[in-house]
Amino acid sequence: MGLNLVFSNGVGYPRTNWLAFGGSKDEQKFKYFLRRHQLPTEVWYNAYPGLSAFDLKRNILIRDGIERNDMSDAEIREWMALF
């Protein structure tokens, strides 16, 4: 049913009835259809050039530590290790 909710308005997707009935019944056939119709993209957007997902997560933890004022000594040592 999840495929129907996301893809039911797409060109070539099997008809659904109230989004819950009909639609794609064969997952592998649907995935093959998607692969055949993929187009290469010419552009790429990166909101944080040069930063990995690991870097972003670490930056969030650092910011959260700056905003906290009730950390124990062990938590402060763990937070300082992020630097």
C-alpha positions in Angstrom: 0.0 0.0 0.0 3.0 2.4 0.6 3.9 2.2 -3.0 0.4 3.2 -4.0 0.5 6.3 -1.6 3.7 7.6 -3.1 3.6 6.6 -6.8 -0.1 6.3 -7.7 -0.1 9.6 -9.5 2.9 8.8 -11.6 2.7 8.1 -15.4 2.5 4.4 -16.1 1.6 3.3 -12.5 -1.2 0.8 -12.4 -4.6 2.3 -11.5 -5.6 2.3 -7.8 -9.0 2.4 -6.2 -9.0 4.8 -3.2 -5.2 4.4 -3.0 -5.6 1.2 -1.0 -6.8 -1.2 -3.6 -5.3 -2.1 -7.0 -2.1 -0.4 -8.0 1.2 -2.3 -7.9 0.9 -5.9 -6.8 4.3 -7.1 -8.0 7.1 -5.2 -6.2 9.9 -6.5 -8.4 8.1 -5.7 -11.7 7.5 -2.2 -10.3 11.2 -1.7 -9.4 12.2 -2.9 -12.9 9.8 -0.3 -14.4 11.4 2.4 -12.3 14.9 1.4 -13.3 13.9 1.5 -17.0 12.5 5.0 -16.7 15.2 6.7 -14.6 17.0 9.7 -16.1 20.5 10.9 -15.2 20.5 14.2 -13.5 22.8 17.0 -14.5 22.8 18.9 -11.2 23.5 18.2 -7.6 22.6 20.3 -4.6 24.6 20.1 -1.3 23.5 22.5 1.4 26.8 21.9 3.3 29.7 21.4 0.8 32.6 19.6 2.2 30.7 18.1 5.2 29.8 14.5 5.6 26.7 13.2 7.4 29.1 12.3 10.2 30.3 15.9 10.4 26.8 17.2 10.5 25.8 14.9 13.3 28.9 15.9 15.3 28.1 19.6 14.8 24.6 19.0 16.1 26.0 17.3 19.2 28.5 20.1 19.8 25.7 22.7 19.4 23.4 20.8 21.8 26.3 20.7 24.4 26.8 24.4 24.1 23.1 25.0 24.9 23.0 22.6 27.9 23.9 23.9 31.4 23.3 20.7 33.4 26.0 18.3 32.2 27.8 16.0 34.6 31.6 15.8 34.5 31.4 12.6 32.5 29.1 14.2 30.0 31.4 17.2 29.7 34.4 15.0 29.0 32.4 13.1 26.3 31.2 16.4 24.8 34.8 17.7 24.7 36.0 14.6 22.9 33.8 15.7 19.9 36.4 18.5 19.3 
